[in-house]
Amino acid sequence: MGKLDINKKLKRDSLLNTSFELFTSQGINQTSISDIVKKAGVAKGTFYLYFKDKYDIRNRLIARKSSQLFGKAYAALMHEHVSSVEDKVVFMVKHILSELSRDPKLIALIYKDLSWALFKEAVTNYSDEDDENFLSIIESMFDHSDVKYKNHEVMMFLIVEMVSSAGYSSIVYNQPMPLDELMPELETAVRSIMKTYEE
């Protein structure tokens, strides 16, 4: 990577980091592009070199943060002796929820919008080359599984939607119970969904 490329990446990262800080502290609707460039210390034209508008940068942030979250869970999984896809999915669900419960800013950005559809779109359309490609990792997990699943994308859609909604309510509102109490219930539900989709 040349000096010019490094400078571009630094400016882009600065815009992404500043946007994350502003979106999570004052909300996306209350944050203007002028706020972002002023705080990042770059010209407004520089913003438009990398992003179409603040919703474009939000989507890129969701892709980046989601990818980092998944990457951490996957890296932790690689240090465990977990063989079945069912156990791997449960492990990653628990790891991701635990990470989110410790990071209120991340919940503010991702969790209100965390759905399989948005997650998939963000990663497919907005990921950077250094982002973890979680879709291909999940695909590979299912391809190499001893247990075969029908419609595994639909199955993952149901799991992500259920876990994200229940996890958000538990982490943010402590409803219907705190996350540590809800986690075994979520594990049972995830395993139940996966059993239903076994071929």
N, C-alpha and C positions, 0 to 999 in steps of 0.2 A: 504494500500500500504506500503510494507516494505522499509527499507532504500536502499536496492539494486535497487528496482523498481524506487524509487524516483531519485536515481543517474542516472539511465538509461534514465528516462524521461527528466532530466535536460540536459544531454548530447545531446539527440535527439532534444530537443527544441532549444538548443544552435546552433546545426548544421542547423536547419530549419531557425532560425532567422538570422544567419550569411549568409546563402544562399540567403535569401530574400534581405538582404542589398546589397550583391555583385551583384546578378542578376539584381537588379533594378538600381544600380549605374553604373555598367560597362557592363552589358549584359551577357546573359547565355553563348554565344560563347566565350567571352573573360574571362570567369571565369573557373578556373580549380579546380579540387577536392583539389589539394595542397593549392590553395588560401583559400578555404573554411575551411579546417582543421587548417591551420596556424592561421587564424583570430579567429576561434572558440576555439583555444588552446587545440585541441585533436589530438591524433595520427591518421594517415591515416587508420589504421586497424579499428579504432572505427567507421569511416564513413561507412565502408563496413559491419559493424554489423547491420546497420539500413537501408542502401540504396544500390541499385545495381550500380548506376552511377548518374551523375548530372541531367539526365533527369528524373530519378526516384524521386529524391528529388524535382525537379521542379513540377512534377505531384502531389506530396504530398502537396507541398506549395499551388498549385492551389486549391486542394481539401480543405485544411484548410482555406485559405483566402476566398474562395467562400462560404464555410460553415459559416464562421464568418459573412460575408456580408449578407447572407440570414438570419442568426440567428438574427442579429440586425433589419433587416426589419420585420421579423416575430414578434419579441418582441414588436416593435413599433406598429404593426398591432393589437396586443392583447390589446393595450390601447385605440384603436379606436372603434367606434360603426359602424363597417362595416359588413354587412350581406351577400351580394351576392358575389359569387366567382369572378364575373367580377370586382367588386369594389376592392376586395382583391388583385387580380392580378395587377390591375392598381396602387393601393397603393404601392405594393411591387416594381413594376417597377420604380416608381417615387423615392421611398426611396433609392433603390440600385443605381440608376443613380446619385442622389444627393450625396450619400456617395462617389462614385467613383470620382465625380467632385472635391471633396475636398481632394483627396488622389492620387496625381500623381504617387507615387511609386506603388500603388496597380494597377493603370491602366497599368503601364508598365509591370507588371507581368501577370495580368489576362486578360486584355481587348483585347490584340492582339490575344489571344487564346480562348476568351470566345465564345463558341458555345455550343448549347445544347448537342451535341455528346460528346465533350471533358468534359463539365461540368458533364454530367451523368457518363461518364467513370471514371473521377477523383473521384467523390463522391462514386461511387460504389466500385471501386478498391483500393482507397487510403485513405479513411476517417479513422480517429481515432475514438475510442469509445466516446470521449468527443465532437466530431463534431456533429452539428445539422444534422439530417437526413432529408434534405429538400425534397427528393423524396417521402418519406412516408407522409410528411406533405402535399405536393401538392396532392398526391393521396387521402388522407383523405378529403381534401377540396372538391375535385370533387365528392367523394363518398357521402358526406353529403350535396351536393348542391341541392336546389330546382329545379334549371335549370340543365338539363342533356346535356352533350356534347358528340358528337361522336368523336372518335379518338383524345381524349384530349392530348395524348402525341405528336401527329403530330401538333396539335394546339399550344402546348407550344414550340415545336421546332421552328415553324414559328415565334412566338412572340419573343423568345430569340434571334434568328438569326437577326431579323429585329431591335430589340431594341439595341442589342450589336453593330451592325454595324453603325446604325444611331447615337447612343449615343457616340461611340468612335470618329466618325468624328466631332460631335458637340463639345465634351469636348476638344479634342486634337487640332482640326483645326478650331473650330468655324464655321464649314460648315455643312449644308447650312446656319446655324444661330446659335447663342449661345443657350446653353442648356435650359435656362429659356423660351426662345421663342419656342424652338422645343418641349418642354414637352407637351403642349396641342395637338400638331399634333400627337405625339406618342400615347397619350391617345386615341385620335380618332381612330387611326390605330389599336391599341390593341383591343378596343371595337368592331371595325368592324370585325376583325378576329374572335373574340369570338362569335359574333352574327352569323357569317357564319357557325360556328360549333355547334350551338344549335340544339338539336334533335327536 
